[in-house]
């Protein structure tokens, strides 16, 4: 048997180990790139290859956990999160930890229903990265999530806006994160009654990340507020989520009527802007206008100016009620005027 010097065997071992490590890093890099693009089926085998070859990176296990959640394999996802947690915790606490490491750790805790630990991890990350201004768009998005985990909604909204602005100018930004940043920014616009801006950003999010489009109900509300009634009606018709599908049917009817009768009024009969009315006053006006509309339907001829004005007032109050996030179906059933909307 030919003698092979120990030094040669050791060199071969080191070369093989180096090749394996290099191969693992390459698989991880490509897998993470595909993951960031939402191409989870293509990313999974590469990430698993990196993990199997011994790459100690908690982000890889976190990404695999997320992919298996999307595939409906909760047991496998939980197994990968358990492996990811100690690696992410050590990395986040180290001087080499990145915004992404801290984000993954806080998100992992949140997914595991550990809100206090998610908050603490987010607060620690914000102490490290919260004042940085030279972040890439994707890290601005992660910073927004960290602010959310910390309960800082205003700061989160500002970070999401910055993320969307940055990623608009970046070549290789993740379309998934860009789309999510746009959706978060659009939701802030929706709450602030900037309906045109919200509708535009929702639309852009859908084109940037078509695999993960914004909620059809949110898009429809933005379009209703922006007076895009035909588009709002179409979007309400696309709602399939159980939580909002019934409300969307009412929304489609509100949009249809407003388009037919000239659009929503900005003020009530006494000159009060609808947006300035508190909820009890608005609900009372909605109930009163329903009674007036019903009476006019019984007295006036179809197509008369009087009937049209009563219809317009009623559906203007109904739209305002919905735009505030109030359930119109519930209010109309309680007030016995659901038939005025759904017929």
C-alpha positions as CSV (number, residue, x, y, z in Angstrom):
1,X,0.0,0.0,0.0
2,X,1.4,3.4,-1.0
3,X,2.2,5.7,1.9
4,X,0.5,9.1,1.7
5,X,2.1,11.7,3.9
6,X,-0.1,13.2,6.7
7,X,0.6,16.7,5.4
8,X,-0.8,15.8,2.0
9,X,-3.9,14.2,3.6
10,X,-4.4,17.4,5.7
11,X,-4.0,19.6,2.7
12,X,-6.6,17.6,0.8
13,X,-8.9,17.8,3.7
14,X,-8.6,21.5,4.0
15,X,-9.1,22.0,0.3
16,X,-12.3,19.8,0.4
17,X,-13.5,21.7,3.4
18,X,-12.8,25.0,1.7
19,X,-14.6,23.9,-1.4
20,X,-17.6,22.8,0.6
21,X,-17.7,26.1,2.5
22,X,-17.4,28.1,-0.8
23,X,-20.2,26.0,-2.3
24,X,-22.4,26.6,0.7
25,X,-21.9,30.3,0.6
26,X,-22.6,30.4,-3.1
27,X,-25.8,28.4,-2.6
28,X,-26.8,30.6,0.3
29,X,-26.2,33.8,-1.7
30,X,-28.2,32.6,-4.7
31,X,-31.0,31.1,-2.5
32,X,-31.3,34.4,-0.6
33,X,-31.5,36.4,-3.8
34,X,-34.3,34.2,-5.1
35,X,-36.0,34.4,-1.7
36,X,-35.9,38.2,-1.8
37,X,-37.6,38.0,-5.2
38,X,-40.4,35.8,-3.8
39,X,-39.2,32.8,-5.8
40,X,-39.5,30.4,-2.9
41,X,-39.7,27.1,-4.7
42,X,-36.4,27.9,-6.5
43,X,-34.8,29.3,-3.3
44,X,-35.6,26.3,-1.0
45,X,-33.2,23.7,-2.4
46,X,-30.3,26.1,-2.5
47,X,-30.9,27.3,1.1
48,X,-31.2,23.7,2.2
49,X,-28.0,22.8,0.4
50,X,-26.2,25.7,2.2
51,X,-27.6,24.5,5.6
52,X,-26.7,20.9,4.9
53,X,-23.1,21.8,4.1
54,X,-22.8,23.4,7.5
55,X,-23.2,27.2,6.9
56,X,-23.9,28.7,10.3
57,X,-26.2,31.6,9.3
58,X,-29.5,32.1,11.1
59,X,-30.9,34.0,8.2
60,X,-30.8,30.9,6.1
61,X,-32.8,28.9,8.7
62,X,-35.2,31.8,9.1
63,X,-35.8,32.0,5.4
64,X,-36.4,28.3,5.2
65,X,-38.9,28.5,8.1
66,X,-40.8,31.3,6.2
67,X,-40.8,29.2,3.0
68,X,-42.2,26.2,4.8
69,X,-44.9,28.3,6.5
70,X,-45.9,29.4,3.0
71,X,-46.1,25.8,2.0
72,X,-48.4,25.0,4.9
73,X,-45.8,22.8,6.7
74,X,-46.0,24.4,10.2
75,X,-43.9,21.6,11.9
76,X,-41.0,22.0,9.5
77,X,-41.2,25.8,9.9
78,X,-41.1,25.5,13.7
79,X,-38.1,23.2,13.5
80,X,-36.2,25.6,11.3
81,X,-37.0,28.6,13.6
82,X,-35.6,26.7,16.6
83,X,-32.4,26.3,14.7
84,X,-32.4,29.9,13.6
85,X,-33.0,31.5,17.0
86,X,-29.7,31.0,18.8
87,X,-27.7,31.9,15.6
88,X,-29.7,35.1,15.1
89,X,-29.5,36.1,18.7
90,X,-25.7,35.7,18.8
91,X,-25.3,37.6,15.6
92,X,-27.7,40.4,16.5
93,X,-25.8,41.0,19.8
94,X,-22.4,41.0,18.1
95,X,-20.6,43.9,16.5
96,X,-21.0,42.2,13.1
97,X,-24.8,42.0,13.3
98,X,-26.7,43.7,10.6
99,X,-30.2,45.3,10.4
100,X,-31.3,42.1,8.6
101,X,-30.1,39.9,11.5
102,X,-32.0,41.9,14.0
103,X,-35.1,42.1,11.9
104,X,-35.1,38.3,11.4
105,X,-34.8,37.8,15.1
106,X,-37.6,40.1,16.0
107,X,-39.8,38.7,13.3
108,X,-39.1,35.2,14.5
109,X,-40.2,36.1,18.0
110,X,-43.3,37.8,16.6
111,X,-44.2,34.7,14.6
112,X,-43.8,32.5,17.7
113,X,-46.2,34.8,19.6
114,X,-43.5,36.1,21.8
115,X,-44.3,39.9,21.6
116,X,-42.2,41.0,24.6
117,X,-39.1,39.4,23.2
118,X,-39.9,40.8,19.8
119,X,-40.2,44.3,21.3
120,X,-36.9,43.9,23.2
121,X,-35.0,42.6,20.2
122,X,-36.4,45.5,18.1
123,X,-35.5,48.1,20.7
124,X,-32.0,46.8,20.9
125,X,-31.7,47.0,17.1
126,X,-33.1,50.5,17.0
127,X,-30.4,51.6,19.4
128,X,-27.8,50.3,17.0
129,X,-29.3,51.3,13.7
130,X,-32.1,53.7,14.3
131,X,-30.1,56.9,13.7
132,X,-28.4,55.7,10.5
133,X,-29.3,57.6,7.4
134,X,-27.2,55.8,4.8
135,X,-29.2,52.5,4.8
136,X,-30.3,50.8,1.5
137,X,-34.0,50.7,0.8
138,X,-34.4,47.1,2.0
139,X,-32.9,48.0,5.3
140,X,-35.2,51.0,5.6
141,X,-38.1,48.6,5.2
142,X,-36.6,46.3,7.9
143,X,-36.2,49.4,10.1
144,X,-39.9,50.1,9.6
145,X,-40.8,46.6,10.8
146,X,-38.5,47.0,13.8
147,X,-40.3,50.2,14.7
148,X,-43.6,48.4,14.5
149,X,-42.4,45.6,16.7
150,X,-41.3,48.3,19.2
151,X,-44.8,49.9,19.0
152,X,-43.5,53.1,17.3
153,X,-46.1,53.4,14.5
154,X,-45.3,57.0,13.4
155,X,-41.6,56.1,13.1
156,X,-42.5,52.9,11.2
157,X,-44.6,54.9,8.7
158,X,-41.7,57.3,8.1
159,X,-39.3,54.4,7.6
160,X,-41.6,52.7,5.1
161,X,-41.9,55.9,3.1
162,X,-38.1,56.3,3.1
163,X,-37.8,52.6,2.0
164,X,-40.2,53.1,-0.9
165,X,-38.4,56.2,-2.0
166,X,-35.0,54.6,-1.9
167,X,-36.0,51.4,-3.6
168,X,-37.6,53.3,-6.4
169,X,-34.1,54.5,-7.4
170,X,-32.2,51.2,-6.7
171,X,-31.5,48.7,-9.4
172,X,-31.6,45.4,-7.5
173,X,-34.0,46.1,-4.7
174,X,-36.2,43.1,-3.7
175,X,-39.5,43.4,-5.5
176,X,-41.2,41.8,-2.5
177,X,-39.9,44.2,0.0
178,X,-40.4,47.2,-2.4
179,X,-44.0,46.1,-2.8
180,X,-44.5,45.7,0.9
181,X,-43.0,49.2,1.6
182,X,-45.3,50.7,-1.0
183,X,-48.3,49.0,0.6
184,X,-47.4,50.2,4.1
185,X,-46.9,53.7,2.8
186,X,-50.2,53.5,1.0
187,X,-52.0,52.4,4.2
188,X,-50.5,55.4,6.0
189,X,-51.9,57.7,3.2
190,X,-55.3,56.0,3.4
191,X,-55.5,56.7,7.1
192,X,-54.4,60.3,6.4
193,X,-57.1,60.6,3.8
194,X,-54.6,61.1,1.0
195,X,-56.6,58.9,-1.2
196,X,-55.1,59.7,-4.6
197,X,-51.6,59.0,-3.2
198,X,-52.8,55.8,-1.6
199,X,-54.5,54.5,-4.8
200,X,-51.4,55.3,-6.8
201,X,-49.0,53.5,-4.4
202,X,-51.3,50.4,-4.1
203,X,-51.4,50.3,-7.9
204,X,-47.6,50.5,-8.1
205,X,-47.2,47.8,-5.5
206,X,-49.3,45.4,-7.5
207,X,-47.2,46.0,-10.6
208,X,-43.8,45.8,-8.7
209,X,-44.7,42.6,-6.8
210,X,-47.6,40.9,-8.7
211,X,-47.1,37.6,-6.7
212,X,-48.0,39.5,-3.5
213,X,-50.6,42.1,-4.5
214,X,-52.1,44.5,-1.9
215,X,-55.5,43.7,-0.4
216,X,-58.2,44.3,-2.9
217,X,-60.4,45.7,-0.2
218,X,-57.7,48.3,0.8
219,X,-57.3,49.2,-2.9
220,X,-61.0,49.6,-3.3
221,X,-61.3,51.9,-0.3
222,X,-58.5,54.1,-1.7
223,X,-60.2,54.3,-5.0
224,X,-63.6,55.1,-3.4
225,X,-61.9,58.0,-1.5
226,X,-60.2,59.1,-4.7
227,X,-63.6,59.2,-6.4
228,X,-62.6,56.5,-8.9
229,X,-66.0,54.9,-8.6
230,X,-65.8,52.5,-11.5
231,X,-62.4,51.2,-10.4
232,X,-63.6,51.0,-6.8
233,X,-66.6,48.9,-7.8
234,X,-64.4,46.6,-9.8
235,X,-61.9,46.2,-6.9
236,X,-64.7,45.6,-4.4
237,X,-65.9,42.8,-6.7
238,X,-62.5,41.1,-6.5
239,X,-62.5,40.8,-2.7
240,X,-62.4,37.2,-1.6
241,X,-61.2,37.4,2.0
242,X,-63.8,36.1,4.4
243,X,-63.4,39.0,6.8
244,X,-64.2,41.7,4.2
245,X,-66.2,40.0,1.4
246,X,-69.6,41.0,2.8
247,X,-68.5,44.5,3.4
248,X,-67.1,44.7,-0.1
249,X,-70.5,43.9,-1.6
250,X,-71.9,47.0,0.2
251,X,-68.8,49.0,-1.0
252,X,-69.5,48.0,-4.6
253,X,-73.0,49.3,-4.3
254,X,-72.0,52.5,-2.7
255,X,-69.5,53.2,-5.5
256,X,-72.1,52.3,-8.2
257,X,-74.6,54.7,-6.7
258,X,-72.1,57.5,-6.3
259,X,-71.0,57.2,-9.9
260,X,-74.6,57.3,-11.1
261,X,-75.7,60.3,-9.0
262,X,-72.7,62.7,-9.5
263,X,-70.2,61.7,-6.8
264,X,-69.9,62.2,-3.1
265,X,-70.7,65.4,-1.4
266,X,-68.1,67.2,0.7
267,X,-70.4,68.9,3.1
268,X,-73.7,68.1,4.8
269,X,-76.8,70.2,4.3
270,X,-75.8,72.5,7.2
271,X,-72.4,73.1,5.6
272,X,-70.4,70.9,7.9
273,X,-67.6,69.1,6.0
274,X,-68.2,65.3,6.2
275,X,-64.6,64.7,7.2
276,X,-65.0,66.9,10.3
277,X,-68.0,65.1,11.7
278,X,-67.4,62.8,14.6
279,X,-68.6,59.2,14.4
280,X,-71.9,59.6,16.4
281,X,-72.9,62.7,14.3
282,X,-72.0,60.9,11.1
283,X,-74.0,57.8,12.1
284,X,-77.0,60.0,12.9
285,X,-76.7,61.7,9.6
286,X,-76.5,58.4,7.8
287,X,-79.6,57.1,9.5
288,X,-81.5,60.4,8.9
289,X,-80.5,60.5,5.2
290,X,-81.6,56.9,4.8
291,X,-85.1,57.9,6.0
292,X,-85.1,60.8,3.6
293,X,-84.0,58.7,0.7
294,X,-86.6,56.1,1.4
295,X,-89.3,58.7,1.6
296,X,-88.2,60.3,-1.7
297,X,-88.2,56.9,-3.3
298,X,-91.9,56.5,-2.4
299,X,-92.9,59.9,-3.6
300,X,-90.6,61.1,-6.3
301,X,-90.5,59.9,-9.9
302,X,-87.5,57.8,-11.0
303,X,-84.8,60.2,-12.2
304,X,-86.1,63.3,-10.5
305,X,-83.7,65.9,-9.2
306,X,-85.1,65.6,-5.7
307,X,-84.6,61.8,-5.6
308,X,-81.1,62.1,-7.0
309,X,-80.1,64.6,-4.3
310,X,-81.4,62.4,-1.5
311,X,-79.6,59.4,-3.0
312,X,-76.4,61.4,-3.3
313,X,-76.5,62.6,0.3
314,X,-77.2,59.1,1.7
315,X,-74.4,57.4,-0.3
316,X,-72.0,60.2,0.5
317,X,-72.5,59.6,4.2
318,X,-72.3,55.8,3.6
319,X,-68.9,56.2,1.8
320,X,-67.6,58.4,4.5
321,X,-68.6,55.8,7.1
322,X,-66.7,53.1,5.2
323,X,-63.6,55.2,4.6
324,X,-63.2,55.6,8.4
325,X,-63.0,51.8,8.7
326,X,-66.5,51.5,10.1
327,X,-68.6,48.4,9.0
328,X,-71.4,49.7,6.8
329,X,-73.2,46.3,6.7
330,X,-73.5,46.2,10.4
331,X,-74.7,49.8,10.7
332,X,-77.2,49.4,7.8
333,X,-78.7,46.2,9.2
334,X,-79.0,47.8,12.7
335,X,-80.6,50.9,11.2
336,X,-82.9,48.9,8.9
337,X,-81.7,50.5,5.7
338,X,-79.6,47.7,4.2
339,X,-82.2,47.3,1.4
340,X,-81.5,50.8,0.2
341,X,-77.9,49.8,-0.5
342,X,-78.1,46.2,-1.6
343,X,-81.1,46.5,-4.0
